[in-house]
Amino acid sequence: MKLREVKDILEAEVIVGDDILDLEVKTAFGADLMSDVLAYAKAGSMLLTGLTNTQVVRTANVLDIAAIILVRGKKPSSETIALARELKIPILTTKYILFETAGRLYTKGIVGCLQKVENTSGRN
């Protein structure tokens, strides 16, 4: 699925990345804890989150995340926008909550980058 289709499904506003909406995406990961994103998200996935700070963009960059989808109508700071532009990471924002955002994408064929965690010993 192309990022422009994600935009339409989520009735999203493009904050960064109008020029790369033809990017192909197949998977997503939703979390507000960047430690979980670092532990479980996969390269090429979309990151669904309610966090809007620069750390989200830095985490996305480290993992080669395809796009950041901000939920609950969240808007990033100017610093976050500037960093995303610099690193060429698309940011979209939707008014849907995280659960609804994931559900809408799932019904259209986007799957999680990870279905379940097999080994959780020592993790909270």
N, CA, C and O atoms as a Tinker XYZ file with bonds, in Angstrom:
   496  protein
     1  N      0.839000   -1.169000    0.000000    73     2
     2  CA     0.000000    0.000000    0.000000    64     1     3
     3  C      0.891000    1.241000    0.000000    63     2     4     5
     4  O      1.945000    1.260000    0.636000    81     3
     5  N      0.473000    2.239000   -0.694000    73     3     6
     6  CA     1.233000    3.487000   -0.731000    64     5     7
     7  C      0.834000    4.386000    0.442000    63     6     8     9
     8  O     -0.291000    4.324000    0.939000    81     7
     9  N      1.777000    5.213000    0.866000    73     7    10
    10  CA     1.543000    6.113000    1.983000    64     9    11
    11  C      0.357000    7.045000    1.706000    63    10    12    13
    12  O     -0.342000    7.444000    2.638000    81    11
    13  N      0.126000    7.391000    0.450000    73    11    14
    14  CA    -1.014000    8.256000    0.121000    64    13    15
    15  C     -2.334000    7.547000    0.415000    63    14    16    17
    16  O     -3.320000    8.196000    0.765000    81    15
    17  N     -2.363000    6.220000    0.278000    73    15    18
    18  CA    -3.563000    5.456000    0.627000    64    17    19
    19  C     -3.757000    5.453000    2.142000    63    18    20    21
    20  O     -4.886000    5.546000    2.624000    81    19
    21  N     -2.669000    5.349000    2.886000    73    19    22
    22  CA    -2.726000    5.436000    4.346000    64    21    23
    23  C     -3.318000    6.782000    4.736000    63    22    24    25
    24  O     -4.181000    6.857000    5.610000    81    23
    25  N     -2.859000    7.834000    4.094000    73    23    26
    26  CA    -3.365000    9.178000    4.355000    64    25    27
    27  C     -4.877000    9.217000    4.177000    63    26    28    29
    28  O     -5.587000    9.771000    5.017000    81    27
    29  N     -5.369000    8.639000    3.099000    73    27    30
    30  CA    -6.809000    8.646000    2.837000    64    29    31
    31  C     -7.582000    7.802000    3.852000    63    30    32    33
    32  O     -8.624000    8.232000    4.349000    81    31
    33  N     -7.083000    6.616000    4.160000    73    31    34
    34  CA    -7.745000    5.719000    5.113000    64    33    35
    35  C     -7.885000    6.378000    6.478000    63    34    36    37
    36  O     -8.906000    6.227000    7.148000    81    35
    37  N     -6.861000    7.105000    6.882000    73    35    38
    38  CA    -6.834000    7.717000    8.210000    64    37    39
    39  C     -7.323000    9.164000    8.221000    63    38    40    41
    40  O     -7.337000    9.819000    9.263000    81    39
    41  N     -7.728000    9.654000    7.036000    73    39    42
    42  CA    -8.137000   11.058000    6.917000    64    41    43
    43  C     -7.057000   11.946000    7.548000    63    42    44    45
    44  O     -7.345000   12.869000    8.311000    81    43
    45  N     -5.829000   11.635000    7.207000    73    43    46
    46  CA    -4.669000   12.255000    7.853000    64    45    47
    47  C     -4.207000   13.512000    7.133000    63    46    48    49
    48  O     -4.458000   13.710000    5.945000    81    47
    49  N     -3.535000   14.339000    7.888000    73    47    50
    50  CA    -2.877000   15.527000    7.360000    64    49    51
    51  C     -1.387000   15.211000    7.256000    63    50    52    53
    52  O     -0.801000   14.651000    8.183000    81    51
    53  N     -0.782000   15.566000    6.140000    73    51    54
    54  CA     0.656000   15.359000    5.970000    64    53    55
    55  C      1.389000   16.561000    6.560000    63    54    56    57
    56  O      1.178000   17.700000    6.141000    81    55
    57  N      2.241000   16.293000    7.528000    73    55    58
    58  CA     3.045000   17.349000    8.158000    64    57    59
    59  C      4.387000   17.464000    7.444000    63    58    60    61
    60  O      4.853000   18.565000    7.151000    81    59
    61  N      4.997000   16.326000    7.170000    73    59    62
    62  CA     6.271000   16.245000    6.443000    64    61    63
    63  C      6.149000   15.109000    5.442000    63    62    64    65
    64  O      5.634000   14.043000    5.777000    81    63
    65  N      6.614000   15.322000    4.220000    73    63    66
    66  CA     6.707000   14.221000    3.273000    64    65    67
    67  C      5.684000   14.211000    2.163000    63    66    68    69
    68  O      5.428000   13.159000    1.578000    81    67
    69  N      5.086000   15.356000    1.853000    73    67    70
    70  CA     4.142000   15.424000    0.724000    64    69    71
    71  C      4.745000   14.875000   -0.566000    63    70    72    73
    72  O      4.035000   14.350000   -1.423000    81    71
    73  N      6.043000   15.002000   -0.688000    73    71    74
    74  CA     6.734000   14.596000   -1.913000    64    73    75
    75  C      7.071000   13.103000   -1.954000    63    74    76    77
    76  O      7.571000   12.620000   -2.970000    81    75
    77  N      6.811000   12.368000   -0.879000    73    75    78
    78  CA     7.136000   10.931000   -0.877000    64    77    79
    79  C      5.931000   10.069000   -0.476000    63    78    80    81
    80  O      6.085000    9.043000    0.185000    81    79
    81  N      4.749000   10.493000   -0.878000    73    79    82
    82  CA     3.547000    9.738000   -0.557000    64    81    83
    83  C      3.393000    8.471000   -1.405000    63    82    84    85
    84  O      2.492000    7.670000   -1.159000    81    83
    85  N      4.258000    8.287000   -2.391000    73    83    86
    86  CA     4.231000    7.054000   -3.183000    64    85    87
    87  C      5.066000    5.952000   -2.540000    63    86    88    89
    88  O      5.229000    4.878000   -3.119000    81    87
    89  N      5.590000    6.211000   -1.358000    73    87    90
    90  CA     6.358000    5.222000   -0.610000    64    89    91
    91  C      5.480000    4.015000   -0.296000    63    90    92    93
    92  O      4.350000    4.173000    0.166000    81    91
    93  N      5.986000    2.825000   -0.540000    73    91    94
    94  CA     5.257000    1.581000   -0.282000    64    93    95
    95  C      5.438000    1.158000    1.172000    63    94    96    97
    96  O      6.560000    1.101000    1.674000    81    95
    97  N      4.318000    0.859000    1.849000    73    95    98
    98  CA     4.350000    0.389000    3.232000    64    97    99
    99  C      3.488000   -0.861000    3.365000    63    98   100   101
   100  O      2.449000   -0.988000    2.716000    81    99
   101  N      3.935000   -1.785000    4.219000    73    99   102
   102  CA     3.206000   -3.040000    4.402000    64   101   103
   103  C      2.951000   -3.377000    5.855000    63   102   104   105
   104  O      2.050000   -4.158000    6.162000    81   103
   105  N      3.738000   -2.793000    6.758000    73   103   106
   106  CA     3.640000   -3.142000    8.173000    64   105   107
   107  C      3.610000   -1.893000    9.043000    63   106   108   109
   108  O      3.967000   -0.798000    8.609000    81   107
   109  N      3.169000   -2.092000   10.300000    73   107   110
   110  CA     3.115000   -0.987000   11.253000    64   109   111
   111  C      3.407000   -1.505000   12.658000    63   110   112   113
   112  O      3.311000   -2.700000   12.939000    81   111
   113  N      3.762000   -0.573000   13.523000    73   111   114
   114  CA     3.992000   -0.870000   14.931000    64   113   115
   115  C      3.465000    0.313000   15.728000    63   114   116   117
   116  O      3.769000    1.461000   15.405000    81   115
   117  N      2.680000    0.048000   16.763000    73   115   118
   118  CA     2.116000    1.116000   17.567000    64   117   119
   119  C      2.645000    1.099000   18.989000    63   118   120   121
   120  O      2.586000    0.071000   19.663000    81   119
   121  N      3.163000    2.232000   19.450000    73   119   122
   122  CA     3.658000    2.336000   20.826000    64   121   123
   123  C      3.951000    3.792000   21.160000    63   122   124   125
   124  O      4.228000    4.610000   20.282000    81   123
   125  N      3.883000    4.092000   22.455000    73   123   126
   126  CA     4.315000    5.396000   22.948000    64   125   127
   127  C      5.616000    5.289000   23.730000    63   126   128   129
   128  O      6.225000    6.309000   24.054000    81   127
   129  N      6.047000    4.089000   24.034000    73   127   130
   130  CA     7.333000    3.885000   24.695000    64   129   131
   131  C      8.403000    3.636000   23.635000    63   130   132   133
   132  O      8.370000    2.623000   22.937000    81   131
   133  N      9.333000    4.551000   23.521000    73   131   134
   134  CA    10.358000    4.397000   22.497000    64   133   135
   135  C     11.256000    3.192000   22.787000    63   134   136   137
   136  O     11.867000    2.651000   21.865000    81   135
   137  N     11.346000    2.764000   24.043000    73   135   138
   138  CA    12.112000    1.558000   24.348000    64   137   139
   139  C     11.438000    0.337000   23.706000    63   138   140   141
   140  O     12.130000   -0.565000   23.234000    81   139
   141  N     10.100000    0.298000   23.682000    73   139   142
   142  CA     9.393000   -0.789000   23.000000    64   141   143
   143  C      9.606000   -0.703000   21.496000    63   142   144   145
   144  O      9.788000   -1.725000   20.834000    81   143
   145  N      9.584000    0.494000   20.961000    73   143   146
   146  CA     9.827000    0.670000   19.524000    64   145   147
   147  C     11.214000    0.149000   19.177000    63   146   148   149
   148  O     11.374000   -0.596000   18.210000    81   147
   149  N     12.205000    0.532000   19.951000    73   147   150
   150  CA    13.577000    0.069000   19.698000    64   149   151
   151  C     13.693000   -1.448000   19.815000    63   150   152   153
   152  O     14.443000   -2.074000   19.066000    81   151
   153  N     12.956000   -2.039000   20.748000    73   151   154
   154  CA    13.047000   -3.484000   20.977000    64   153   155
   155  C     12.289000   -4.301000   19.937000    63   154   156   157
   156  O     12.715000   -5.404000   19.595000    81   155
   157  N     11.168000   -3.777000   19.426000    73   155   158
   158  CA    10.285000   -4.631000   18.627000    64   157   159
   159  C      9.969000   -4.161000   17.215000    63   158   160   161
   160  O      9.635000   -4.992000   16.371000    81   159
   161  N     10.057000   -2.886000   16.922000    73   159   162
   162  CA     9.698000   -2.403000   15.589000    64   161   163
   163  C     10.732000   -2.845000   14.554000    63   162   164   165
   164  O     11.894000   -3.090000   14.875000    81   163
   165  N     10.286000   -2.938000   13.334000    73   163   166
   166  CA    11.149000   -3.394000   12.238000    64   165   167
   167  C     11.315000   -2.296000   11.184000    63   166   168   169
   168  O     10.433000   -1.457000   11.005000    81   167
   169  N     12.432000   -2.313000   10.506000    73   167   170
   170  CA    12.710000   -1.368000    9.424000    64   169   171
   171  C     11.608000   -1.443000    8.380000    63   170   172   173
   172  O     11.092000   -2.519000    8.076000    81   171
   173  N     11.256000   -0.286000    7.836000    73   171   174
   174  CA    10.247000   -0.223000    6.789000    64   173   175
   175  C      8.821000   -0.138000    7.296000    63   174   176   177
   176  O      7.891000    0.048000    6.510000    81   175
   177  N      8.637000   -0.272000    8.608000    73   175   178
   178  CA     7.296000   -0.185000    9.196000    64   177   179
   179  C      6.898000    1.265000    9.419000    63   178   180   181
   180  O      7.743000    2.158000    9.471000    81   179
   181  N      5.597000    1.479000    9.550000    73   179   182
   182  CA     5.104000    2.772000   10.010000    64   181   183
   183  C      5.061000    2.725000   11.528000    63   182   184   185
   184  O      4.755000    1.688000   12.116000    81   183
   185  N      5.363000    3.832000   12.151000    73   183   186
   186  CA     5.282000    3.941000   13.602000    64   185   187
   187  C      4.031000    4.737000   13.949000    63   186   188   189
   188  O      3.909000    5.903000   13.573000    81   187
   189  N      3.098000    4.108000   14.668000    73   187   190
   190  CA     1.883000    4.764000   15.131000    64   189   191
   191  C      2.118000    5.173000   16.585000    63   190   192   193
   192  O      2.392000    4.319000   17.428000    81   191
   193  N      2.017000    6.459000   16.885000    73   191   194
   194  CA     2.331000    6.928000   18.231000    64   193   195
   195  C      1.634000    8.240000   18.545000    63   194   196   197
   196  O      1.209000    8.968000   17.648000    81   195
   197  N      1.524000    8.525000   19.823000    73   195   198
   198  CA     0.998000    9.803000   20.271000    64   197   199
   199  C      2.091000   10.752000   20.713000    63   198   200   201
   200  O      1.805000   11.880000   21.114000    81   199
   201  N      3.320000   10.321000   20.650000    73   199   202
   202  CA     4.448000   11.175000   21.047000    64   201   203
   203  C      4.854000   12.078000   19.892000    63   202   204   205
   204  O      4.835000   11.667000   18.732000    81   203
   205  N      5.218000   13.301000   20.215000    73   203   206
   206  CA     5.506000   14.279000   19.159000    64   205   207
   207  C      6.889000   14.910000   19.258000    63   206   208   209
   208  O      7.196000   15.840000   18.512000    81   207
   209  N      7.722000   14.422000   20.160000    73   207   210
   210  CA     9.025000   15.061000   20.358000    64   209   211
   211  C     10.074000   14.568000   19.355000    63   210   212   213
   212  O      9.829000   13.639000   18.586000    81   211
   213  N     11.219000   15.197000   19.381000    73   211   214
   214  CA    12.281000   14.842000   18.433000    64   213   215
   215  C     12.785000   13.418000   18.641000    63   214   216   217
   216  O     13.299000   12.805000   17.705000    81   215
   217  N     12.644000   12.882000   19.856000    73   215   218
   218  CA    13.109000   11.522000   20.124000    64   217   219
   219  C     12.385000   10.502000   19.247000    63   218   220   221
   220  O     12.967000    9.483000   18.875000    81   219
   221  N     11.130000   10.768000   18.917000    73   219   222
   222  CA    10.369000    9.871000   18.033000    64   221   223
   223  C     11.034000    9.823000   16.654000    63   222   224   225
   224  O     11.178000    8.751000   16.067000    81   223
   225  N     11.430000   10.968000   16.153000    73   223   226
   226  CA    12.085000   11.030000   14.843000    64   225   227
   227  C     13.463000   10.377000   14.907000    63   226   228   229
   228  O     13.850000    9.659000   13.985000    81   227
   229  N     14.193000   10.617000   15.969000    73   227   230
   230  CA    15.522000    9.998000   16.114000    64   229   231
   231  C     15.401000    8.473000   16.188000    63   230   232   233
   232  O     16.193000    7.753000   15.580000    81   231
   233  N     14.412000    7.989000   16.930000    73   231   234
   234  CA    14.183000    6.549000   17.024000    64   233   235
   235  C     13.802000    5.987000   15.660000    63   234   236   237
   236  O     14.305000    4.940000   15.253000    81   235
   237  N     12.921000    6.675000   14.960000    73   235   238
   238  CA    12.510000    6.243000   13.618000    64   237   239
   239  C     13.705000    6.187000   12.671000    63   238   240   241
   240  O     13.802000    5.284000   11.841000    81   239
   241  N     14.599000    7.140000   12.796000    73   239   242
   242  CA    15.782000    7.181000   11.944000    64   241   243
   243  C     16.706000    5.992000   12.223000    63   242   244   245
   244  O     17.204000    5.357000   11.294000    81   243
   245  N     16.929000    5.700000   13.490000    73   243   246
   246  CA    17.801000    4.587000   13.875000    64   245   247
   247  C     17.273000    3.266000   13.306000    63   246   248   249
   248  O     18.048000    2.418000   12.864000    81   247
   249  N     15.945000    3.102000   13.323000    73   247   250
   250  CA    15.333000    1.840000   12.892000    64   249   251
   251  C     14.939000    1.815000   11.417000    63   250   252   253
   252  O     14.426000    0.808000   10.929000    81   251
   253  N     15.174000    2.909000   10.711000    73   251   254
   254  CA    14.768000    3.021000    9.311000    64   253   255
   255  C     13.254000    2.820000    9.162000    63   254   256   257
   256  O     12.793000    2.080000    8.293000    81   255
   257  N     12.501000    3.495000   10.026000    73   255   258
   258  CA    11.043000    3.483000    9.980000    64   257   259
   259  C     10.595000    4.247000    8.735000    63   258   260   261
   260  O     11.154000    5.294000    8.410000    81   259
   261  N      9.584000    3.720000    8.038000    73   259   262
   262  CA     9.128000    4.330000    6.789000    64   261   263
   263  C      8.411000    5.653000    7.010000    63   262   264   265
   264  O      8.610000    6.598000    6.247000    81   263
   265  N      7.570000    5.732000    8.056000    73   263   266
   266  CA     6.791000    6.945000    8.311000    64   265   267
   267  C      6.303000    6.934000    9.754000    63   266   268   269
   268  O      6.154000    5.882000   10.376000    81   267
   269  N      6.063000    8.124000   10.259000    73   267   270
   270  CA     5.502000    8.289000   11.595000    64   269   271
   271  C      4.062000    8.756000   11.435000    63   270   272   273
   272  O      3.789000    9.735000   10.740000    81   271
   273  N      3.141000    8.044000   12.085000    73   271   274
   274  CA     1.736000    8.431000   12.078000    64   273   275
   275  C      1.381000    8.867000   13.494000    63   274   276   277
   276  O      1.348000    8.048000   14.412000    81   275
   277  N      1.116000   10.151000   13.667000    73   275   278
   278  CA     0.729000   10.680000   14.975000    64   277   279
   279  C     -0.770000   10.513000   15.145000    63   278   280   281
   280  O     -1.542000   10.863000   14.251000    81   279
   281  N     -1.184000    9.985000   16.279000    73   279   282
   282  CA    -2.598000    9.715000   16.542000    64   281   283
   283  C     -3.190000   10.773000   17.472000    63   282   284   285
   284  O     -2.470000   11.618000   18.006000    81   283
   285  N     -4.499000   10.716000   17.658000    73   283   286
   286  CA    -5.222000   11.610000   18.563000    64   285   287
   287  C     -5.083000   13.081000   18.188000    63   286   288   289
   288  O     -5.201000   13.956000   19.046000    81   287
   289  N     -4.831000   13.356000   16.903000    73   287   290
   290  CA    -4.729000   14.733000   16.442000    64   289   291
   291  C     -3.505000   15.476000   16.912000    63   290   292   293
   292  O     -3.457000   16.705000   16.851000    81   291
   293  N     -2.516000   14.746000   17.379000    73   291   294
   294  CA    -1.287000   15.370000   17.900000    64   293   295
   295  C     -0.544000   16.103000   16.784000    63   294   296   297
   296  O     -0.555000   15.684000   15.627000    81   295
   297  N      0.095000   17.198000   17.159000    73   295   298
   298  CA     0.907000   18.006000   16.231000    64   297   299
   299  C      2.331000   18.081000   16.769000    63   298   300   301
   300  O      2.533000   18.344000   17.954000    81   299
   301  N      3.310000   17.854000   15.912000    73   299   302
   302  CA     4.710000   17.910000   16.358000    64   301   303
   303  C      5.189000   19.351000   16.515000    63   302   304   305
   304  O      4.639000   20.281000   15.924000    81   303
   305  N      6.223000   19.505000   17.324000    73   303   306
   306  CA     6.848000   20.819000   17.501000    64   305   307
   307  C      7.599000   21.197000   16.230000    63   306   308   309
   308  O      7.831000   20.357000   15.360000    81   307
   309  N      7.971000   22.454000   16.134000    73   307   310
   310  CA     8.738000   22.917000   14.968000    64   309   311
   311  C     10.092000   22.209000   14.894000    63   310   312   313
   312  O     10.599000   21.952000   13.802000    81   311
   313  N     10.678000   21.893000   16.048000    73   311   314
   314  CA    11.962000   21.178000   16.061000    64   313   315
   315  C     11.798000   19.758000   15.510000    63   314   316   317
   316  O     12.650000   19.262000   14.773000    81   315
   317  N     10.698000   19.122000   15.878000    73   315   318
   318  CA    10.429000   17.766000   15.388000    64   317   319
   319  C     10.211000   17.787000   13.889000    63   318   320   321
   320  O     10.721000   16.921000   13.178000    81   319
   321  N      9.468000   18.754000   13.398000    73   319   322
   322  CA     9.215000   18.893000   11.962000    64   321   323
   323  C     10.528000   19.123000   11.212000    63   322   324   325
   324  O     10.777000   18.490000   10.185000    81   323
   325  N     11.354000   20.014000   11.717000    73   323   326
   326  CA    12.638000   20.314000   11.064000    64   325   327
   327  C     13.523000   19.074000   10.996000    63   326   328   329
   328  O     14.147000   18.817000    9.967000    81   327
   329  N     13.585000   18.309000   12.074000    73   327   330
   330  CA    14.406000   17.096000   12.089000    64   329   331
   331  C     13.857000   16.056000   11.109000    63   330   332   333
   332  O     14.625000   15.412000   10.394000    81   331
   333  N     12.553000   15.893000   11.076000    73   331   334
   334  CA    11.943000   14.930000   10.143000    64   333   335
   335  C     12.222000   15.330000    8.695000    63   334   336   337
   336  O     12.493000   14.475000    7.852000    81   335
   337  N     12.156000   16.617000    8.413000    73   335   338
   338  CA    12.478000   17.095000    7.045000    64   337   339
   339  C     13.936000   16.790000    6.709000    63   338   340   341
   340  O     14.252000   16.297000    5.626000    81   339
   341  N     14.804000   17.091000    7.651000    73   339   342
   342  CA    16.240000   16.859000    7.452000    64   341   343
   343  C     16.528000   15.380000    7.185000    63   342   344   345
   344  O     17.339000   15.047000    6.320000    81   343
   345  N     15.865000   14.501000    7.928000    73   343   346
   346  CA    16.102000   13.058000    7.809000    64   345   347
   347  C     15.189000   12.377000    6.791000    63   346   348   349
   348  O     15.273000   11.170000    6.567000    81   347
   349  N     14.310000   13.186000    6.177000    73   347   350
   350  CA    13.385000   12.688000    5.150000    64   349   351
   351  C     12.482000   11.561000    5.674000    63   350   352   353
   352  O     12.314000   10.526000    5.028000    81   351
   353  N     11.913000   11.792000    6.852000    73   351   354
   354  CA    10.978000   10.847000    7.458000    64   353   355
   355  C      9.592000   11.484000    7.434000    63   354   356   357
   356  O      9.372000   12.505000    8.086000    81   355
   357  N      8.655000   10.897000    6.690000    73   355   358
   358  CA     7.303000   11.461000    6.635000    64   357   359
   359  C      6.610000   11.425000    7.994000    63   358   360   361
   360  O      6.751000   10.468000    8.755000    81   359
   361  N      5.862000   12.485000    8.281000    73   359   362
   362  CA     5.011000   12.536000    9.467000    64   361   363
   363  C      3.604000   12.892000    9.012000    63   362   364   365
   364  O      3.393000   13.887000    8.319000    81   363
   365  N      2.647000   12.067000    9.412000    73   363   366
   366  CA     1.238000   12.334000    9.172000    64   365   367
   367  C      0.536000   12.381000   10.519000    63   366   368   369
   368  O      0.993000   11.757000   11.477000    81   367
   369  N     -0.568000   13.111000   10.605000    73   367   370
   370  CA    -1.334000   13.143000   11.841000    64   369   371
   371  C     -2.795000   12.823000   11.547000    63   370   372   373
   372  O     -3.368000   13.307000   10.571000    81   371
   373  N     -3.380000   12.007000   12.400000    73   371   374
   374  CA    -4.779000   11.621000   12.278000    64   373   375
   375  C     -5.497000   11.890000   13.591000    63   374   376   377
   376  O     -4.885000   11.867000   14.659000    81   375
   377  N     -6.774000   12.141000   13.508000    73   375   378
   378  CA    -7.563000   12.390000   14.719000    64   377   379
   379  C     -8.013000   11.096000   15.382000    63   378   380   381
   380  O     -8.539000   11.117000   16.494000    81   379
   381  N     -7.810000    9.971000   14.705000    73   379   382
   382  CA    -8.199000    8.689000   15.291000    64   381   383
   383  C     -7.266000    8.317000   16.441000    63   382   384   385
   384  O     -6.087000    8.671000   16.435000    81   383
   385  N     -7.809000    7.594000   17.434000    73   383   386
   386  CA    -6.982000    7.088000   18.525000    64   385   387
   387  C     -6.095000    5.964000   17.998000    63   386   388   389
   388  O     -6.311000    5.476000   16.889000    81   387
   389  N     -5.125000    5.559000   18.763000    73   387   390
   390  CA    -4.170000    4.532000   18.335000    64   389   391
   391  C     -4.869000    3.236000   17.946000    63   390   392   393
   392  O     -4.565000    2.661000   16.900000    81   391
   393  N     -5.798000    2.771000   18.768000    73   391   394
   394  CA    -6.490000    1.519000   18.498000    64   393   395
   395  C     -7.260000    1.583000   17.181000    63   394   396   397
   396  O     -7.178000    0.661000   16.369000    81   395
   397  N     -7.996000    2.650000   16.969000    73   395   398
   398  CA    -8.771000    2.812000   15.733000    64   397   399
   399  C     -7.853000    2.941000   14.521000    63   398   400   401
   400  O     -8.136000    2.384000   13.460000    81   399
   401  N     -6.761000    3.669000   14.678000    73   399   402
   402  CA    -5.790000    3.829000   13.589000    64   401   403
   403  C     -5.248000    2.465000   13.161000    63   402   404   405
   404  O     -5.216000    2.145000   11.972000    81   403
   405  N     -4.825000    1.669000   14.138000    73   403   406
   406  CA    -4.304000    0.332000   13.836000    64   405   407
   407  C     -5.378000   -0.533000   13.185000    63   406   408   409
   408  O     -5.104000   -1.242000   12.217000    81   407
   409  N     -6.586000   -0.478000   13.709000    73   407   410
   410  CA    -7.670000   -1.278000   13.164000    64   409   411
   411  C     -8.006000   -0.912000   11.732000    63   410   412   413
   412  O     -8.194000   -1.798000   10.898000    81   411
   413  N     -8.084000    0.358000   11.433000    73   411   414
   414  CA    -8.378000    0.804000   10.066000    64   413   415
   415  C     -7.298000    0.335000    9.092000    63   414   416   417
   416  O     -7.603000   -0.109000    7.985000    81   415
   417  N     -6.044000    0.437000    9.506000    73   415   418
   418  CA    -4.960000   -0.010000    8.635000    64   417   419
   419  C     -4.975000   -1.530000    8.471000    63   418   420   421
   420  O     -4.743000   -2.039000    7.375000    81   419
   421  N     -5.246000   -2.245000    9.546000    73   419   422
   422  CA    -5.270000   -3.713000    9.510000    64   421   423
   423  C     -6.352000   -4.218000    8.557000    63   422   424   425
   424  O     -6.116000   -5.152000    7.791000    81   423
   425  N     -7.531000   -3.608000    8.600000    73   423   426
   426  CA    -8.611000   -4.059000    7.721000    64   425   427
   427  C     -8.307000   -3.793000    6.254000    63   426   428   429
   428  O     -8.942000   -4.374000    5.374000    81   427
   429  N     -7.351000   -2.929000    5.985000    73   427   430
   430  CA    -6.960000   -2.625000    4.601000    64   429   431
   431  C     -5.697000   -3.373000    4.179000    63   430   432   433
   432  O     -5.169000   -3.137000    3.093000    81   431
   433  N     -5.209000   -4.281000    5.039000    73   431   434
   434  CA    -4.086000   -5.125000    4.641000    64   433   435
   435  C     -2.754000   -4.837000    5.294000    63   434   436   437
   436  O     -1.797000   -5.582000    5.080000    81   435
   437  N     -2.659000   -3.779000    6.087000    73   435   438
   438  CA    -1.412000   -3.507000    6.806000    64   437   439
   439  C     -1.355000   -4.445000    8.009000    63   438   440   441
   440  O     -2.313000   -4.527000    8.778000    81   439
   441  N     -0.262000   -5.135000    8.172000    73   439   442
   442  CA    -0.114000   -6.058000    9.310000    64   441   443
   443  C      0.951000   -5.529000   10.258000    63   442   444   445
   444  O      1.743000   -4.654000    9.909000    81   443
   445  N      0.950000   -6.078000   11.454000    73   443   446
   446  CA     1.965000   -5.704000   12.417000    64   445   447
   447  C      3.323000   -6.215000   11.988000    63   446   448   449
   448  O      3.422000   -7.269000   11.360000    81   447
   449  N      4.355000   -5.491000   12.313000    73   447   450
   450  CA     5.700000   -5.948000   11.967000    64   449   451
   451  C      6.121000   -7.099000   12.876000    63   450   452   453
   452  O      7.142000   -7.745000   12.642000    81   451
   453  N      5.327000   -7.348000   13.914000    73   451   454
   454  CA     5.579000   -8.419000   14.869000    64   453   455
   455  C      4.225000   -8.858000   15.400000    63   454   456   457
   456  O      3.433000   -8.021000   15.833000    81   455
   457  N      3.943000  -10.160000   15.374000    73   455   458
   458  CA     2.634000  -10.621000   15.833000    64   457   459
   459  C      2.570000  -10.830000   17.336000    63   458   460   461
   460  O      1.593000  -10.443000   17.977000    81   459
   461  N      3.598000  -11.434000   17.899000    73   459   462
   462  CA     3.642000  -11.579000   19.344000    64   461   463
   463  C      5.077000  -11.715000   19.790000    63   462   464   465
   464  O      5.957000  -12.068000   19.004000    81   463
   465  N      5.304000  -11.436000   21.048000    73   463   466
   466  CA     6.629000  -11.507000   21.626000    64   465   467
   467  C      6.791000  -12.894000   22.229000    63   466   468   469
   468  O      5.985000  -13.317000   23.056000    81   467
   469  N      7.821000  -13.588000   21.817000    73   467   470
   470  CA     8.034000  -14.968000   22.271000    64   469   471
   471  C      8.748000  -15.034000   23.619000    63   470   472   473
   472  O      8.371000  -15.824000   24.485000    81   471
   473  N      9.760000  -14.220000   23.793000    73   471   474
   474  CA    10.567000  -14.295000   25.013000    64   473   475
   475  C     10.478000  -12.967000   25.753000    63   474   476   477
   476  O     11.049000  -11.965000   25.323000    81   475
   477  N      9.758000  -12.969000   26.867000    73   475   478
   478  CA     9.611000  -11.731000   27.623000    64   477   479
   479  C     10.305000  -11.785000   28.980000    63   478   480   481
   480  O     10.109000  -10.898000   29.811000    81   479
   481  N     11.104000  -12.805000   29.207000    73   479   482
   482  CA    11.780000  -12.912000   30.510000    64   481   483
   483  C     12.650000  -11.694000   30.748000    63   482   484   485
   484  O     13.442000  -11.294000   29.894000    81   483
   485  N     12.486000  -11.117000   31.925000    73   483   486
   486  CA    13.286000   -9.949000   32.286000    64   485   487
   487  C     12.749000   -8.643000   31.752000    63   486   488   489
   488  O     13.347000   -7.595000   31.997000    81   487
   489  N     11.638000   -8.665000   31.029000    73   487   490
   490  CA    11.055000   -7.436000   30.473000    64   489   491
   491  C      9.783000   -7.099000   31.243000    63   490   492   493
   492  O      9.046000   -7.986000   31.674000    81   491
   493  N      9.546000   -5.830000   31.402000    73   491   494
   494  CA     8.320000   -5.387000   32.087000    64   493   495
   495  C      7.219000   -5.154000   31.096000    63   494   496
   496  O      6.112000   -4.777000   31.480000    81   495
